[in-house]
């Protein structure tokens, strides 16, 4: 069984209206703790073959609003034990970065036209500070990767760029995207997943 995981109702409103019998949908709420808690609870009660995280994300430098990004790897931008010899973003006992499942990534690459690739950074605040490397930012994704790694379940995150850090009218641009086209773009991705996965 495929589990689609998203943070917000606004992201999956069209999916919920058109669910598929072999795909379950899980809504976690916003933030790392909510995401990890709800996914962990679900996995304790249900058998899952693969996890697909879909949702909105901020981007910078290499991305534009409406870009679809297949996440190659994920890490935290607000976790730092580098003083103790860990890489910035690394949680003790876990990899320096979490990798997307190669098979899922390649399947998505085949069916989602013109998708870009990227490194997802997760933290518990809405990112507005420019970062000088190509990056995608959200508030849940890496915690889902951490839970999936713990349970040894393949995972892939697919993000739609809802806003670009440093853009004019940042907040209003994000809200416009969320309210007008975001859910429809995610539903289009969902349809591709049903066909290929």
C-alpha positions, -999 to 999 in steps of 0.1 A, spaced: 0 0 0 12 35 -9 8 62 18 5 98 6 16 122 34 9 159 35 9 186 61 -21 207 52 -57 202 41 -51 229 14 -25 207 -3 -47 176 -6 -82 188 -9 -87 175 -44 -70 142 -36 -94 135 -7 -123 140 -31 -108 114 -55 -91 87 -34 -78 55 -49 -83 21 -32 -46 12 -31 -35 46 -18 -42 60 16 -38 97 25 -24 109 58 -27 145 70 -1 154 97 -5 190 105 23 216 103 57 212 119 83 185 125 68 171 157 33 168 143 46 151 111 68 126 130 41 119 156 12 113 133 32 92 108 47 71 136 12 65 151 -1 55 116 28 31 110 23 14 144 -12 3 132 -9 -1 95 13 -19 69 28 5 44 50 -4 14 61 31 4 56 67 15 52 96 -9 53 131 8 37 157 -14 32 194 -6 42 230 -10 77 242 -4 97 274 -6 127 276 -30 156 298 -38 181 305 -66 174 275 -89 137 275 -86 106 294 -96 70 293 -84 51 263 -99 83 242 -103 79 206 -94 109 193 -74 118 157 -68 137 156 -35 170 137 -38 180 141 -2 167 158 30 181 173 61 173 197 89 184 234 88 175 241 124 193 212 141 230 217 149 253 195 170 284 203 150 302 213 182 301 176 191 314 164 158 282 159 139 274 175 105 250 204 108 215 190 105 226 155 115 206 138 143 228 114 164 222 78 154 210 88 119 227 95 86 242 129 78 214 133 52 184 112 44 183 99 8 151 94 -12 145 58 -24 162 54 -58 134 33 -73 107 57 -63 128 86 -75 133 70 -109 96 61 -112 86 97 -105 112 110 -129 96 90 -157 61 103 -153 65 139 -140 76 159 -170 101 187 -165 106 180 -128 137 195 -112 157 178 -84 167 193 -51 179 191 -15 151 195 10 159 214 42 133 212 70 129 235 100 102 247 123 98 282 109 87 296 75 119 304 57 124 340 46 161 344 48 180 339 16 204 309 14 232 309 -11 229 273 -23 201 258 -44 176 245 -19 140 237 -11 125 244 23 96 230 42 85 224 78 79 186 78 96 166 51 129 156 68 111 144 99 91 120 77 123 108 62 137 102 97 106 81 106 107 62 73 144 54 78 137 41 113 110 18 100 130 9 68 102 21 45 111 36 11 102 73 8 102 101 -17 92 137 -13 77 157 -42 74 194 -37 58 222 -56 75 256 -52 48 279 -37 72 308 -31 107 319 -37 127 333 -8 133 370 -12 105 375 -37 83 407 -36 51 404 -15 64 370 -2 34 363 21 7 374 -3 23 355 -32 23 323 -11 -13 328 -1 -24 334 -37 -6 302 -48 -22 282 -19 -57 294 -26 -57 292 -64 -35 265 -80 -16 245 -54 -41 217 -47 -48 212 -84 -11 208 -92 -7 183 -64 -38 164 -76 -21 162 -111 10 146 -94 -13 122 -75 -28 111 -108 7 104 -122 16 84 -90 -16 62 -95 -5 54 -130 31 45 -123 34 33 -87 
